[in-house]
């Protein structure tokens, strides 16, 4: 092929005829060819061999090809270097039965694209010191983060609560050409509808009750920098129309002002909601959604990031806590890590950091953090999950059943504080478990009285008596 050097091509497909046809085509193009019929063999080959293009089937005997893309990218080492021409995907679609001419054309374009990218000037390295994570899911996010940092495009960051959306937004800003400008945060979830317009656009003195002086709005404060709309899905519909004009024209009018002001800001928005579903439900403007992003970046929940990232985040945060407290770095016992790795982390990184801070305080002067230092609700949830999955006590971290005495000793790491050491009276223990049940019930039902009574089977009088007894209140 003229203009392109000899390339190394890998095909992962269980269709023998397809592999043979591809072998003939690629060898005629004078490129190197390798084929494997399973994901396991293909990924193993990639861990030892550099390739330029991968043809990846969707349905393979040992898994879905699409699910393996992060692992393949990680095996390739350079997420920007190798292009994937797959059956549902990244570079191009190949529908079987395929056209040899079209396949050759697609491969030619992929290789030329790769060659031009390799010959391009290496961009300045990013400062990722504030983010932690080396797993495939996070490396894919870093690729998009780099694209966002090296452009002035609008970015929409999505992900569950606690995944670090604001941290990523700040990292994009700090690595962008606007890093010397302000990074202005607008928490759309906490600002009331009556104050949101004044907060965003500012106001003149006397424009409404309480406006004792002129106020510069956040949009103007972000002039030359970045405006970060956190939880943009909570922005009231009445404000969305006004903000749409700001995005289109970069002009706005403060409350009570007769003249318009301008602001040259870069927009980054974040949400834990599905904005497209909100559009369909009439809760979010479609035209605003179109204007919110050019680059879309989804942050994976902690449960999808793997053990490597949980360990890394844990060590970094414990080190920070130790430095802040002026003490030597604490060791992490294996049973401590086992519980962290077995927990589902519904609150993601934010919950992990909160739990680690509780454990750090509980460990006091000890040089090592043990499972015993973790909050009881975390240990209990891990134990319950293991038992509800049909596993025995020996499947729960650090519980290896050799004898009744040994099993009870190991189980102490997962028991509530009242069962550590001397046993309480049965009445006191029941009260503690009753309060714990009530807290879990409130969390699972979102504090809905009707749902709480339905799930628990409690009568209305008994339900409210328990709330009063344990000092719990509903929103």
Steps between C-alpha positions, in 0.01 A plus 500: 500500500653828393574756770467261795767281660451130562246460780418223746131400479314286755162332443302364798205310355366145537387494134766289330394601147518868594849457646621320188359771273660773712831313497497492120406870473754623756785291363429636148533846654839381632417548867559264792197288596399321821166336584347356816157348554446604865529820702731337752754403234476833321547712812785276615672552162459877532671500837821383331475637145452850356234521229367787291139400431264253668196352326277393790179297478209579731388146586781268599491164682640648822341844506383815325765678297367843595552426870865420430588834339638657823721194556620512141584868527689433823692217334595724211665738747430815298125574497545757223735288290311197375166535327234234540307405185234285665165347424319761709707785552797708558637554151250347260218247465545184301173318434522136395497396222744783434638659189872432449536832322333693785702313762825581321400866474410517870828336602695735273336804663560369852869447431542842340325659797733315737808599301401870503435485872841344564670769291316784675687707757474350848273724712604638837451243780199544724518566873292215644641523852156571647333187359566137592433193289694274265234252392372475140177685582688803635760500221215537251382804702851649489496483121179708490635727773802574282278581201292734716804672656660569162187659356250766602198279430207460735519187717223299667623273781257229609520246777348389827519716811847490654697395190708819490333710232608834645857373543514403132355836399769680702769280345377589150509869593846479659642340186328735255598832346261663749683373808593855607133598506247419771337159543150602609265237644121530477323237712166487318361256761547728801398839360131583530311589184435853626872567547648301211461777240646760735786264590582422138456844345539735798270784602481872554448656841131533582386267217316283756451472874833424663713632211690746719789541254609416147608138455716352227351175373691174465478516119696826501745370759585218257597747225828368357474181702267202545139491615417164659129416528482223760183286498370688197204260485360681804490838323136622495331512160429870547873572515599260222357728230692800633821302525460367146530856367816552707657193336401616152602863524724524809284798602274541802319768701536515881176525697390863508757609237403670172815421305646163406840367604724247326707213636754282319484177699560135429207281607530167681183340636447191715203290601412167659174492305408371154432830322363330191233330709424834664456654153250229409314565827490875432723580798800625302525706181633306204656810342691565823617138510641538148687811614643349816768286350727426212700247699314250720695336782344227716674426829463133601367412846759369743362145476600494130853628556643184651713406799807684372330840514337436840840412647661804337231741620517351848877538531500855368220615732646329808836662420330841479321443831825396668686803366222733614507345848880503514536124554694230320331317212277224638524147367193345339420153633382242248163460673453879471560489124288186461193673640556809283528282189188299590281809558285635213561874569159644403637844592810446287830681571334753730368218721837322492677812627240551774536138614880528500484812715277319751744207508796734539341668804396165649853359470630768739870442577517161325756474222279266296145529370292184550150401387394561859562875443245518218142617572278210618245563224768438235615175660143383555404576140796301368406207722134512397590523131719191527233302681215613273704392197495147634860508614616368833696673773824389337417721201477812714833688510727372774255234619646156454289241685728248666310470827211666679741693721711621205191593298351710783834672551521596131137608489569766764634727225149521355291529815356823642690668782254375762607140431870576532632397841239455774155421368217746568163392631268358239271801549780748424613298200148487360472876537826554310392268218158666491663841455735359233205344315318833510802685355541247219126509431507880470797487264354231272160669471631856474316588821151444355266425796254301289771285347674452835177373659429278200847340501523459878141394563475752784174666590485878479500544878787253553700658215482853638564370852830351380600826329442686824673231709825520304490871419464452125325756283371488143564766237 
